[in-house]
């Protein structure tokens, strides 16, 4: 389900990503949630939620990278 705030994000996201990256994650997840509601738009048998999380992580990785165990802006 879509997230209305970063406080609702999974702990793995909240506990590891900087605030700005959390915002990117939330917006990308919510957009993908809308874009991939039709199963025919997804690859394989991935669920809507699974695809949305993958899209969200990919969006974060566009702007951030993990160095020395921490997420840093590129």
C-alpha positions as CSV (number, residue, x, y, z in Angstrom):
1,X,0.0,0.0,0.0
2,X,1.2,3.6,-0.6
3,X,3.0,5.5,2.1
4,X,1.7,8.8,3.3
5,X,4.8,9.7,5.3
6,X,8.4,8.5,5.8
7,X,7.5,7.3,9.3
8,X,5.4,4.6,7.7
9,X,8.4,3.2,5.6
10,X,9.8,-0.2,6.5
11,X,12.4,-0.2,9.2
12,X,15.1,-1.3,6.7
13,X,14.5,2.0,4.9
14,X,14.0,4.3,7.9
15,X,17.0,2.9,9.8
16,X,19.5,3.1,7.0
17,X,18.7,5.9,4.5
18,X,19.1,9.6,5.1
19,X,15.9,11.6,5.3
20,X,16.2,12.9,1.7
21,X,16.7,9.3,0.4
22,X,13.6,8.2,2.4
23,X,11.6,10.9,0.6
24,X,12.9,9.6,-2.8
25,X,12.0,6.1,-1.7
26,X,8.5,7.0,-0.6
27,X,7.7,9.0,-3.8
28,X,9.1,6.3,-6.1
29,X,7.2,3.5,-4.2
30,X,3.9,5.4,-4.4
31,X,4.4,6.1,-8.1
32,X,5.2,2.5,-8.9
33,X,2.3,1.4,-6.8
34,X,0.0,3.3,-9.2
35,X,1.9,2.4,-12.4
36,X,2.0,-1.4,-11.7
37,X,-1.5,-2.0,-10.4
38,X,-2.2,-4.2,-13.5
39,X,-0.4,-7.5,-13.2
40,X,0.1,-7.5,-17.0
41,X,2.5,-4.5,-16.5
42,X,4.7,-6.5,-14.2
43,X,7.4,-9.0,-15.1
44,X,6.9,-12.6,-14.1
45,X,4.8,-13.2,-11.0
46,X,6.1,-10.4,-8.9
47,X,3.5,-8.8,-6.6
48,X,2.6,-5.1,-6.9
49,X,4.3,-4.5,-3.6
50,X,7.5,-6.3,-4.6
51,X,7.8,-4.4,-7.8
52,X,7.1,-1.1,-6.0
53,X,9.9,-1.7,-3.5
54,X,12.3,-2.6,-6.3
55,X,11.5,0.6,-8.2
56,X,11.9,2.6,-5.0
57,X,15.4,1.2,-4.3
58,X,16.4,1.8,-7.9
59,X,15.3,5.4,-7.5
60,X,17.4,5.8,-4.3
61,X,20.4,4.3,-6.0
62,X,20.2,6.9,-8.7
63,X,21.1,9.6,-6.2
64,X,22.8,7.7,-3.3
65,X,25.4,5.0,-2.9
66,X,26.5,2.9,0.0
67,X,30.0,3.6,1.1
68,X,31.7,2.5,4.3
69,X,28.4,1.0,5.4
70,X,26.5,4.3,5.1
71,X,24.3,5.8,2.3
72,X,25.9,8.9,0.9
73,X,24.7,11.3,-1.8
74,X,26.6,10.7,-5.1
